[in-house]
Amino acid sequence: MKLDIKYQERYSRGELLLRSIFGAIYIALPHIFLLIFVSLWGSVLSFISFWIVLFTGKYPQSFFEFQEGLYRWNLRVNARLNNLCDGYPSFGINGTDEFTTLEIPYPERLSRGTLLLRFFFGFIYVILPHGFMLIFRSIASMVLQFLAWWAVLFTANYPQSWHEFNVGTIRWSTRVNVYMSFMTDEYPPFSGKP
C-alpha cells in the first residue's frame, strides 16, 4: 500500500484560520454526511466480499475499487481537517486530489485461512497490539498538530518532520484498516514509514 500526503513549501494562513473556525461546517458536515451513507454501502460490500473470498479466494475487483475509492475520499477529508494540506477535498470515490495519494494493489488471490484467522482472532493479534500503539501515536500526533497549527499561523511553514510523523500515523492506521477489511494478506507493520 502506498499512502502519501504531499508536503507543501508554504501553507496558507488564511485557509488555516478558515478551516479552524468554519471547517466543521463547510468541510466536515457535507463530507461526513455523505461518507456515512457511502460507508454503509461499503460495509455491505465488505460483508459480501468476505463470503466471496471465503469461497473463491478472490476479492471482486469492482468491490475492491469501490473500497479503495472510499479510503481515498476519507484520506482527502482527513488531510484537510488535520491541516496537512491546503485546498478543498473533492467529493466522491472517484474524486481526484493533487496533494494526497493512496494506492492499494489489487490482490490476485487471497488466503482463505488468513481470512478466517482475521475474522476469528483479528481482534487479538491485530486490533489489540496496533490499537494500543496507535493510541499513543495519535496522542503524539495531536500534540504535533497543535504545535504545527501555531507554526503555520506565524511562519506559513509546517515543520517537515512533524508533517511526516502525522502522515505516518494516518498511514499506519489505514494499513490496519485495509488488512482488517480483507483487502490484503500482508500483515501491517508497526510503523508509519512508507
Residue pairs with C-beta under 8 A, 6 or more apart in sequence:
1 102
1 103
1 104
1 105
1 174
1 175
1 178
1 184
1 186
2 101
2 102
2 103
2 194
3 75
3 101
3 102
3 103
3 167
3 170
3 171
3 174
3 175
3 194
4 100
4 101
4 167
4 194
5 75
5 79
5 84
5 85
5 99
5 100
5 101
5 163
5 167
5 170
6 85
6 98
6 99
6 100
6 101
7 158
7 160
7 163
7 164
8 85
8 86
8 99
8 158
9 157
10 156
10 157
11 83
11 86
11 152
11 156
11 157
11 158
12 86
12 156
13 152
13 153
13 156
15 86
15 87
16 83
16 149
16 152
16 153
17 153
19 27
19 80
19 81
19 83
20 83
20 149
23 80
23 81
27 77
27 80
27 81
27 88
27 89
28 77
28 81
30 91
31 73
31 77
31 89
31 91
32 77
34 91
35 70
35 73
35 74
35 77
38 70
38 73
38 93
39 70
41 66
42 66
42 67
42 70
45 63
45 66
45 67
46 63
46 67
46 181
46 182
48 60
48 63
49 59
49 60
49 63
49 64
49 182
50 115
50 119
50 182
52 58
52 59
52 60
52 63
53 59
53 110
53 112
53 115
53 182
54 112
54 115
54 116
57 109
57 110
57 111
57 112
58 108
58 109
58 110
59 106
59 107
59 110
59 182
59 183
61 106
64 104
64 106
64 183
65 106
66 93
67 181
67 183
68 102
68 104
68 183
69 92
69 93
69 94
70 93
71 102
71 104
71 174
71 177
71 178
72 93
72 95
72 97
72 100
72 102
73 89
73 91
73 92
73 93
73 95
75 100
75 102
75 170
75 174
76 89
76 90
76 95
76 97
76 100
77 89
78 84
78 170
79 85
79 89
79 99
79 100
79 170
80 86
80 87
80 88
80 89
82 145
82 166
82 170
83 145
83 148
83 149
83 152
83 158
84 158
84 163
84 166
84 167
85 99
85 100
86 99
87 97
87 98
87 99
89 95
89 97
90 96
90 97
102 174
104 178
104 183
104 184
105 184
107 183
107 184
107 185
110 182
110 184
110 185
111 185
114 185
115 182
117 125
118 126
118 179
118 180
118 182
122 180
126 176
126 179
126 180
126 187
126 188
127 176
127 180
129 190
130 172
130 176
130 188
130 190
131 176
133 190
134 169
134 172
134 173
134 176
137 169
137 172
137 192
138 169
140 165
140 169
141 165
141 166
141 169
144 162
144 165
144 166
145 166
147 162
148 158
148 159
148 162
148 163
148 166
151 157
151 158
151 159
151 162
152 158
165 192
167 192
168 191
168 192
168 193
169 192
170 192
171 192
171 193
171 194
172 188
172 190
172 191
172 192
175 188
175 189
176 188
178 184
178 188
179 186
179 187
179 188
